[in-house]
Amino acid sequence: MTTTGSEPTAAVPAGPAWARRPNNLAKAVTAELVERVVRGVHPPGTALPPEPVLCGMFSVSRTVVREAVKVLQEKGLVQVRQGAGTTVNPVVAWNMLDEMVLAATIAEDESLAILDDLVVTRRLLESDMAQVAARTADGATLDQLRALVDRMDGLVHDPVAYREQDRAFHDTVMRASGNRIARGVIRALESQVATEAGYVGVSGRDLCEASNRGHRRVYERIAAGDGVGAAGAMFTHITEAWLVRRAAAGDPGRLQR
């Protein structure tokens, strides 16, 4: 079947394979459309199916579809023009700090490139915060960092418990820097990937021991008031820990500086 011109009519994707109808239809439709855009079912520069088609596809009302499309626009995935429909935005316009967008992108990225970028962002911010912490950390903070490092030495046999103290160590450094914006960005990103298998990666006693040697170097440089050394130690620690966790997947070249 064709349009009134010579171009064929685009096939309409099938509806979602929901096991049961969701309680919050707008949220469910939004999540499904986010995944379809990220997977390339609706590539950048193309139009989403028109409103009546989306209503039929999801078996929902126009109100639900309009609410879902509005949220997609807020996430930077689409642009709605009156009379011109809804067009998928270029990838560079997507809000990668958005939970749905980031989760869908990670799920589709077998190369781990998006997680490499996340680690690079974290490394940049935490290195700077470690440098500041070396100047601003008080005695109580230094005592806390030392206690955390010592505690982790005793938890290398328990990766789950070790990771909890690991997060506490990094958060203590971030809080000592006083940079609430950078800390907020890192905490938001980490909260979204904390349970992602690709980010958590492999673990074990040897790896925890190596990781905590990195923590101790960071603590020692902060305690010595060596800002440049603290930044370098944090940079190296985050890089080395991620290279171990990511194993052999993809190309870690994005980490090089």
KAGI-V658982 format. One record per residue. RES is the residue in one small letter. SS is DSSP state (A for helix, B for strand, O for the rest). PSI is psi in radians with two decimals (* if undefined). Layout:
res->{RES | RES}
ss->{SS | SS}
psi->{PSI | PSI}
This chain:
res->{m | t | t | t | g | s | e | p | t | a | a | v | p | a | g | p | a | w | a | r | r | p | n | n | l | a | k | a | v | t | a | e | l | v | e | r | v | v | r | g | v | h | p | p | g | t | a | l | p | p | e | p | v | l | c | g | m | f | s | v | s | r | t | v | v | r | e | a | v | k | v | l | q | e | k | g | l | v | q | v | r | q | g | a | g | t | t | v | n | p | v | v | a | w | n | m | l | d | e | m | v | l | a | a | t | i | a | e | d | e | s | l | a | i | l | d | d | l | v | v | t | r | r | l | l | e | s | d | m | a | q | v | a | a | r | t | a | d | g | a | t | l | d | q | l | r | a | l | v | d | r | m | d | g | l | v | h | d | p | v | a | y | r | e | q | d | r | a | f | h | d | t | v | m | r | a | s | g | n | r | i | a | r | g | v | i | r | a | l | e | s | q | v | a | t | e | a | g | y | v | g | v | s | g | r | d | l | c | e | a | s | n | r | g | h | r | r | v | y | e | r | i | a | a | g | d | g | v | g | a | a | g | a | m | f | t | h | i | t | e | a | w | l | v | r | r | a | a | a | g | d | p | g | r | l | q | r}
ss->{O | B | O | O | O | O | O | B | O | O | O | O | O | O | O | O | O | O | O | O | O | O | O | O | A | A | A | A | A | A | A | A | A | A | A | A | A | A | A | O | O | O | O | O | O | O | B | O | O | O | A | A | A | A | A | A | A | A | O | O | O | A | A | A | A | A | A | A | A | A | A | A | A | A | O | O | O | B | B | B | B | O | O | O | B | B | B | B | O | O | A | A | A | O | O | O | O | O | A | A | A | A | A | A | A | A | A | A | O | O | O | O | A | A | A | A | A | A | A | A | A | A | A | A | A | A | A | A | A | A | A | A | A | A | A | A | O | O | A | A | A | A | A | A | A | A | A | A | A | A | A | A | A | O | O | O | O | O | A | A | A | A | A | A | A | A | A | A | A | A | A | A | A | A | A | A | A | O | O | A | A | A | A | A | A | A | A | A | A | A | A | A | A | O | O | O | A | A | A | A | O | O | O | O | A | A | A | A | A | A | A | A | A | A | A | A | A | A | A | A | A | A | A | O | O | O | A | A | A | A | A | A | A | A | A | A | A | A | A | A | A | A | A | A | A | A | O | O | O | O | O | A | A | A | A | O | O}
psi->{2.41 | 2.90 | -3.03 | -0.32 | -2.62 | -0.11 | 2.42 | 2.66 | 2.28 | 2.46 | 2.45 | 2.18 | 2.64 | 2.80 | 2.94 | 2.64 | 1.05 | 2.29 | -0.62 | 2.74 | 2.18 | 2.66 | -0.74 | 1.64 | -0.72 | -0.75 | -0.71 | -0.73 | -0.72 | -0.85 | -0.73 | -0.73 | -0.65 | -0.84 | -0.69 | -0.67 | -0.82 | -0.66 | -0.25 | 0.20 | -0.66 | 1.62 | 2.78 | 2.42 | -0.20 | 2.89 | 2.49 | 2.71 | 2.56 | 2.84 | -0.84 | -0.61 | -0.76 | -0.69 | -0.77 | -0.66 | -0.73 | -0.06 | 0.87 | 2.98 | 2.92 | -0.61 | -0.75 | -0.78 | -0.75 | -0.66 | -0.74 | -0.77 | -0.63 | -0.73 | -0.70 | -0.67 | -0.69 | -0.50 | -0.03 | 0.15 | -0.54 | 2.86 | 2.26 | 2.15 | 2.25 | 2.14 | -0.13 | 0.04 | -2.88 | 2.10 | 2.40 | 2.28 | 2.79 | 2.71 | -0.61 | -0.31 | -0.18 | 2.52 | 1.70 | -0.12 | -0.12 | 2.37 | -0.82 | -0.76 | -0.81 | -0.78 | -0.75 | -0.66 | -0.74 | -0.73 | -0.52 | -0.11 | 1.58 | -0.35 | -0.20 | 0.26 | -0.66 | -0.61 | -0.58 | -0.77 | -0.66 | -0.76 | -0.70 | -0.73 | -0.81 | -0.76 | -0.76 | -0.84 | -0.77 | -0.55 | -0.75 | -0.72 | -0.59 | -0.67 | -0.75 | -0.70 | -0.57 | -0.41 | -0.50 | -0.27 | 2.29 | -3.14 | -0.69 | -0.68 | -0.73 | -0.69 | -0.69 | -0.75 | -0.77 | -0.73 | -0.66 | -0.75 | -0.77 | -0.70 | -0.70 | -0.52 | -0.54 | 0.01 | 0.19 | -0.31 | -0.14 | 1.51 | -0.60 | -0.86 | -0.63 | -0.77 | -0.61 | -0.77 | -0.59 | -0.86 | -0.66 | -0.67 | -0.88 | -0.68 | -0.60 | -0.72 | -0.77 | -0.76 | -0.65 | -0.51 | -0.43 | 0.07 | 1.60 | -0.55 | -0.88 | -0.74 | -0.73 | -0.70 | -0.82 | -0.77 | -0.66 | -0.78 | -0.81 | -0.64 | -0.47 | -0.29 | 0.10 | -0.52 | 0.09 | 2.17 | -0.66 | -0.50 | -0.74 | -0.72 | -2.76 | 2.78 | 2.99 | 3.01 | -0.84 | -0.71 | -0.68 | -0.68 | -0.77 | -0.71 | -0.75 | -0.41 | -0.62 | -0.75 | -0.74 | -0.66 | -0.70 | -0.84 | -0.80 | -0.69 | -0.67 | -0.79 | -0.55 | -0.07 | 0.37 | 1.59 | -0.81 | -0.74 | -0.68 | -0.74 | -0.77 | -0.69 | -0.70 | -0.74 | -0.87 | -0.75 | -0.87 | -0.72 | -0.88 | -0.71 | -0.69 | -0.69 | -0.63 | -0.78 | -0.63 | -0.26 | -2.32 | 0.11 | 2.43 | -2.81 | 2.01 | 0.29 | -0.41 | -0.29 | -0.26 | 2.46 | *}
